[in-house]
């Protein structure tokens, strides 16, 4: 995707051929800054502090973090220590574990002298594959938008999304936003309702930033406005992402997604979830009972950062002093509320049978 006319991925290898640079998402939308990552510790901090976020990008960043750890020490002990450190940074997103497991599978059988080169090659493939997978999710999902546009005789298709599942959450393209970008590029009239997505405001700061740079019509709304818009026929479909999807189709996504799914179900609005295969956890069935839900700092709820009228970036307290705050990072939307899953292999019902129809190689998983 492009920012100010220049094409970017969210992570890239530097000229030194071993460190990487990422876009610092904590500074968006008011400042565009990048950050060099030069160690496994740097990668872990970037993930934990949400300098990088989004399940696929978390996995890619962790993969390069493991590369840098091996560059310093290619022993089994160092590999295991770096794996453990990176794996604990964000517990909900399964892409993190998937990417780290893929890296270990690529280097563990090799002698120490061959591990660093193999690790960097595998990390690069994880990134390149993610770009292609997200592009294919867009191809699979754009038909759903096109069908609604046809029913409306070319009228505007109103899509509601939650959190950020665009190219900033991936290496490029994105998951939930990929079909939207492709529809826009095809000339389909499309408008996006962008949930602000409290408490970190990834919708207002990141999704709106992306859509604006790409020229997609959009409107930021308070998180609680979605049901009202659906009641009044102003939402044609919802598309969200997911950080972990169970074998039966339950999806864990940014907190508040479940409430949007309930409103969509009550108002007959199609509710789609876009995901790459790396987000499916074939070992779990019941998402509500089994998916670990990250709890983050209360400060994210009690404080907000933004730009003042004078142009300064400041963090202010918005809550009553002394009040406690709970900050659950994700919730789980049961499969029964999901109209369909948009994957790189096609669109399927949110059921075990539907997923296995696209991924038959996992029929004995679990």
C-alpha positions as CSV (number, residue, x, y, z in Angstrom):
1,X,0.0,0.0,0.0
2,X,1.1,3.6,-0.3
3,X,1.7,6.5,2.0
4,X,2.2,9.9,0.4
5,X,2.7,8.1,-2.9
6,X,5.4,5.7,-1.6
7,X,4.8,2.0,-1.4
8,X,5.4,0.4,2.0
9,X,5.2,-2.9,3.7
10,X,4.9,-2.9,7.5
11,X,8.2,-4.6,8.0
12,X,11.3,-4.8,5.9
13,X,15.0,-5.9,6.1
14,X,17.5,-3.0,6.2
15,X,20.5,-2.6,4.0
16,X,22.7,-4.3,6.6
17,X,20.7,-7.5,5.6
18,X,20.0,-8.5,9.2
19,X,18.1,-5.8,11.2
20,X,14.5,-4.8,10.2
21,X,12.5,-1.7,10.2
22,X,8.8,-1.4,11.2
23,X,6.3,1.4,11.1
24,X,5.7,2.7,14.7
25,X,1.9,2.3,14.9
26,X,1.8,4.0,18.3
27,X,2.6,7.3,16.6
28,X,-0.1,7.1,13.9
29,X,-2.2,8.9,12.7
30,X,-0.5,12.2,13.6
31,X,3.1,11.2,13.0
32,X,4.6,8.7,10.6
33,X,7.8,7.2,12.1
34,X,9.7,4.0,11.7
35,X,11.7,2.0,14.2
36,X,14.8,-0.2,13.7
37,X,14.7,-3.6,15.4
38,X,18.1,-5.1,16.0
39,X,17.6,-7.9,18.5
40,X,15.1,-10.4,19.8
41,X,14.5,-8.1,22.8
42,X,13.7,-5.2,20.5
43,X,11.2,-7.4,18.6
44,X,9.5,-8.5,21.9
45,X,9.2,-4.9,23.1
46,X,7.7,-3.8,19.7
47,X,5.1,-6.6,19.9
48,X,4.3,-6.1,23.6
49,X,4.1,-2.3,23.4
50,X,2.0,-2.5,20.2
51,X,4.5,-0.7,18.1
52,X,3.5,-3.5,15.7
53,X,0.1,-5.2,16.1
54,X,-2.3,-7.3,14.2
55,X,-1.9,-11.1,14.2
56,X,0.0,-11.6,10.9
57,X,2.4,-8.7,11.6
58,X,3.1,-10.0,15.1
59,X,4.1,-13.3,13.7
60,X,6.3,-11.8,11.1
61,X,8.0,-9.6,13.6
62,X,8.6,-12.5,16.0
63,X,10.1,-14.5,13.1
64,X,12.7,-11.8,12.5
65,X,13.3,-11.6,16.3
66,X,14.2,-15.2,16.3
67,X,16.6,-14.6,13.4
68,X,18.4,-12.0,15.4
69,X,18.6,-14.2,18.4
70,X,20.2,-17.0,16.3
71,X,22.6,-14.4,14.8
72,X,24.0,-13.9,18.3
73,X,23.9,-17.5,19.4
74,X,22.7,-20.4,17.1
75,X,22.6,-23.0,19.9
76,X,19.5,-25.0,20.8
77,X,19.4,-23.4,24.2
78,X,19.4,-19.9,22.7
79,X,16.7,-20.9,20.2
80,X,14.5,-22.2,22.9
81,X,15.0,-19.2,25.1
82,X,14.2,-16.7,22.3
83,X,11.1,-18.8,21.4
84,X,9.8,-18.7,25.0
85,X,10.4,-14.9,25.3
86,X,8.7,-14.0,22.1
87,X,5.8,-16.4,22.5
88,X,4.7,-14.8,25.8
89,X,4.4,-11.3,24.4
90,X,0.8,-11.6,23.1
91,X,-1.1,-14.7,24.2
92,X,-4.3,-14.4,22.1
93,X,-3.0,-14.2,18.5
94,X,-2.2,-17.7,17.3
95,X,-0.2,-16.4,14.4
96,X,2.6,-15.6,16.8
97,X,3.0,-19.3,17.8
98,X,2.5,-20.4,14.2
99,X,5.3,-18.2,13.0
100,X,7.7,-19.2,15.8
101,X,6.9,-22.9,15.2
102,X,7.5,-22.5,11.5
103,X,10.9,-20.9,12.2
104,X,11.9,-23.7,14.6
105,X,10.9,-26.3,12.1
106,X,13.1,-24.6,9.5
107,X,16.2,-24.3,11.6
108,X,16.1,-27.0,14.3
109,X,17.3,-29.9,12.1
110,X,20.3,-27.9,10.8
111,X,23.7,-27.5,12.2
112,X,24.4,-24.2,14.0
113,X,26.5,-22.8,11.2
114,X,23.5,-23.0,8.7
115,X,20.8,-21.8,11.0
116,X,21.0,-18.0,10.6
117,X,20.8,-18.1,6.8
118,X,17.9,-20.6,6.9
119,X,16.1,-18.5,9.5
120,X,16.2,-15.3,7.5
121,X,15.0,-17.2,4.4
122,X,12.1,-18.6,6.3
123,X,11.2,-15.2,7.8
124,X,11.2,-13.6,4.4
125,X,9.0,-16.3,3.1
126,X,6.5,-15.8,6.0
127,X,6.3,-12.1,5.0
128,X,6.0,-12.8,1.2
129,X,3.4,-15.5,1.8
130,X,1.4,-13.2,4.0
131,X,1.2,-10.6,1.3
132,X,-0.1,-13.1,-1.2
133,X,-2.5,-14.7,1.2
134,X,-4.0,-11.3,2.0
135,X,-4.3,-10.4,-1.7
136,X,-6.2,-13.7,-2.2
137,X,-8.5,-12.9,0.7
138,X,-9.3,-9.7,-1.1
139,X,-10.0,-11.6,-4.3
140,X,-12.3,-14.0,-2.4
141,X,-14.1,-11.3,-0.5
142,X,-14.6,-8.6,-3.1
143,X,-17.3,-10.8,-4.8
144,X,-19.5,-10.4,-1.7
145,X,-19.3,-6.6,-1.9
146,X,-19.9,-6.7,-5.7
147,X,-23.0,-8.8,-5.2
148,X,-24.5,-6.2,-2.8
149,X,-23.6,-3.4,-5.2
150,X,-25.4,-5.2,-8.0
151,X,-28.5,-5.6,-5.7
152,X,-28.4,-1.9,-5.0
153,X,-28.1,-1.1,-8.8
154,X,-24.7,0.4,-8.3
155,X,-25.6,2.3,-5.1
156,X,-23.2,2.8,-2.3
157,X,-22.3,-0.3,-0.3
158,X,-22.0,0.6,3.4
159,X,-19.5,-1.7,5.3
160,X,-19.0,-1.6,9.0
161,X,-15.6,-2.8,10.4
162,X,-14.1,-3.0,13.9
163,X,-10.5,-2.4,15.1
164,X,-7.9,-2.5,12.4
165,X,-7.5,-5.4,10.0
166,X,-5.9,-3.6,7.2
167,X,-2.4,-3.6,5.8
168,X,-1.0,-2.1,9.1
169,X,-2.1,-5.4,10.8
170,X,-0.4,-7.5,8.2
171,X,2.6,-7.2,6.0
172,X,0.5,-5.7,3.2
173,X,-3.1,-5.6,1.9
174,X,-4.7,-6.7,5.2
175,X,-7.5,-9.1,5.9
176,X,-10.9,-7.4,6.5
177,X,-9.9,-4.4,4.5
178,X,-8.4,-6.2,1.5
179,X,-11.9,-6.8,-0.1
180,X,-12.7,-3.2,0.5
181,X,-9.6,-1.9,-1.2
182,X,-10.2,-4.1,-4.2
183,X,-13.8,-3.0,-4.4
184,X,-12.8,0.6,-4.3
185,X,-10.1,0.0,-7.0
186,X,-12.7,-1.7,-9.2
187,X,-14.8,1.4,-9.1
188,X,-17.5,0.1,-6.8
189,X,-19.1,2.8,-4.7
190,X,-18.2,1.9,-1.2
191,X,-18.3,3.7,2.2
192,X,-16.9,2.3,5.5
193,X,-18.3,2.9,8.9
194,X,-15.1,2.8,11.1
195,X,-15.6,1.9,14.7
196,X,-13.3,4.1,16.9
197,X,-12.5,0.8,18.8
198,X,-11.8,1.9,22.3
199,X,-9.7,1.8,24.3
200,X,-6.7,2.1,21.9
201,X,-8.7,3.6,19.1
202,X,-7.2,1.4,16.4
203,X,-10.2,2.2,14.2
204,X,-10.0,5.9,14.5
205,X,-6.3,6.1,14.3
206,X,-5.2,3.3,12.0
207,X,-8.1,2.1,9.9
208,X,-9.2,5.7,9.1
209,X,-5.5,6.6,8.4
210,X,-5.3,3.7,5.9
211,X,-8.6,4.3,4.2
212,X,-7.9,8.0,3.9
213,X,-4.5,7.5,2.3
214,X,-6.1,5.1,-0.2
215,X,-9.0,7.4,-1.0
216,X,-11.8,5.2,0.4
217,X,-14.9,7.1,1.7
218,X,-15.3,6.5,5.4
219,X,-16.8,7.8,8.6
220,X,-15.5,7.3,12.1
221,X,-18.2,6.4,14.6
222,X,-18.4,5.7,18.3
223,X,-18.2,2.0,19.1
224,X,-21.8,2.1,20.4
225,X,-23.3,3.5,17.2
226,X,-23.2,0.4,15.0
227,X,-26.5,-1.1,16.3
228,X,-28.3,2.2,15.6
229,X,-27.0,2.3,12.1
230,X,-28.0,-1.3,11.5
231,X,-31.5,-0.6,12.8
232,X,-31.9,2.2,10.2
233,X,-30.7,0.2,7.3
234,X,-27.4,2.0,6.9
235,X,-25.1,-1.0,7.1
236,X,-25.1,-3.5,4.3
237,X,-22.5,-5.8,5.7
238,X,-19.9,-6.1,8.4
239,X,-16.3,-7.4,7.8
240,X,-13.9,-7.8,10.7
241,X,-10.7,-9.7,11.3
242,X,-9.7,-12.3,13.9
243,X,-6.7,-13.1,16.0
244,X,-7.6,-16.7,16.6
245,X,-10.3,-18.9,15.0
246,X,-11.3,-22.3,16.5
247,X,-11.8,-25.4,14.5
248,X,-15.6,-25.0,14.7
249,X,-15.5,-21.3,13.6
250,X,-15.6,-19.3,16.8
251,X,-13.5,-16.1,16.4
252,X,-11.5,-14.0,18.9
253,X,-11.2,-10.4,17.8
254,X,-10.7,-7.0,19.4
255,X,-13.0,-6.4,22.3
256,X,-16.5,-5.2,21.1
257,X,-16.6,-7.5,18.1
258,X,-19.1,-9.8,19.8
259,X,-21.5,-6.9,20.4
260,X,-21.4,-6.0,16.7
261,X,-22.1,-9.5,15.7
262,X,-25.2,-9.6,18.1
263,X,-26.5,-6.4,16.6
264,X,-25.9,-7.7,13.0
265,X,-27.7,-10.9,13.8
266,X,-30.7,-9.0,15.3
267,X,-31.0,-6.8,12.2
268,X,-30.3,-9.4,9.5
269,X,-27.0,-7.8,8.5
270,X,-24.4,-10.2,7.1
271,X,-21.4,-10.5,9.4
272,X,-18.2,-11.8,7.8
273,X,-14.8,-12.5,9.3
274,X,-11.7,-12.4,7.1
275,X,-8.7,-14.5,8.0
276,X,-5.6,-16.3,6.7
277,X,-5.1,-20.0,7.4
278,X,-2.4,-19.1,9.9
279,X,-5.1,-17.7,12.3
280,X,-7.0,-21.1,12.6
281,X,-6.3,-23.0,15.8
282,X,-7.2,-26.5,14.9
283,X,-6.6,-27.7,18.5
284,X,-9.5,-25.7,20.0
285,X,-13.3,-26.0,19.6
286,X,-15.0,-23.8,22.2
287,X,-13.6,-20.3,21.7
288,X,-15.3,-18.8,24.8
289,X,-14.0,-21.4,27.1
290,X,-10.6,-22.2,25.5
291,X,-9.1,-19.1,23.9
292,X,-6.8,-17.1,26.3
293,X,-7.9,-13.5,26.5
294,X,-5.2,-11.0,27.0
295,X,-5.7,-8.4,29.7
296,X,-3.8,-5.2,29.2
297,X,-2.9,-2.2,31.3
298,X,-5.7,-0.2,32.9
299,X,-3.9,2.9,31.7
300,X,-5.1,2.3,28.2
301,X,-8.7,2.8,29.5
302,X,-8.1,5.7,31.9
303,X,-5.8,7.7,29.6
304,X,-5.9,8.8,25.9
305,X,-3.2,10.2,23.7
306,X,-4.0,12.7,20.9
307,X,-3.1,15.9,19.2
308,X,-4.1,19.2,20.9
309,X,-5.5,22.2,19.1
310,X,-2.0,23.7,19.3
311,X,-0.5,20.6,17.5
312,X,1.2,19.0,20.5
313,X,0.9,15.2,21.1
314,X,-0.2,14.7,24.7
315,X,-1.5,12.0,26.9
316,X,-4.3,12.9,29.3
317,X,-6.4,11.2,32.0
318,X,-10.0,10.9,31.1
319,X,-11.4,8.9,34.0
320,X,-12.2,9.7,37.6
321,X,-9.0,9.7,39.6
322,X,-8.6,6.6,41.8
323,X,-11.1,4.5,39.8
324,X,-9.9,1.1,38.7
325,X,-10.3,-0.1,35.1
326,X,-10.5,-3.5,33.5
327,X,-9.0,-3.9,30.0
328,X,-9.8,-7.1,28.2
329,X,-8.1,-7.0,24.8
330,X,-10.4,-9.4,23.0
331,X,-13.8,-11.1,23.0
332,X,-15.1,-14.2,21.3
333,X,-17.9,-14.2,18.7
334,X,-19.5,-17.7,18.6
335,X,-19.7,-19.3,15.1
336,X,-23.5,-19.1,15.1
337,X,-23.3,-15.3,14.7
338,X,-20.9,-15.4,11.8
339,X,-22.4,-15.4,8.3
340,X,-19.2,-16.6,6.7
341,X,-15.4,-16.8,6.9
342,X,-13.4,-15.2,4.1
343,X,-10.2,-17.1,3.6
344,X,-7.5,-17.2,1.0
345,X,-9.1,-20.4,-0.3
346,X,-12.7,-19.2,-0.5
347,X,-15.7,-18.1,1.6
348,X,-17.2,-20.8,3.9
349,X,-19.8,-21.1,6.6
350,X,-18.3,-20.8,10.1
351,X,-18.4,-24.5,10.9
352,X,-16.0,-27.3,11.3
353,X,-17.3,-28.8,8.1
354,X,-17.0,-25.6,6.2
355,X,-13.4,-25.0,7.3
356,X,-12.4,-28.6,6.5
357,X,-13.9,-28.2,3.0
358,X,-11.2,-25.6,2.4
359,X,-8.5,-27.2,4.5
360,X,-9.0,-31.0,4.2
361,X,-5.4,-31.6,5.2
362,X,-6.5,-30.8,8.8
363,X,-9.3,-33.4,9.1
364,X,-7.3,-35.3,11.7
365,X,-6.2,-32.2,13.6
366,X,-7.1,-31.5,17.2
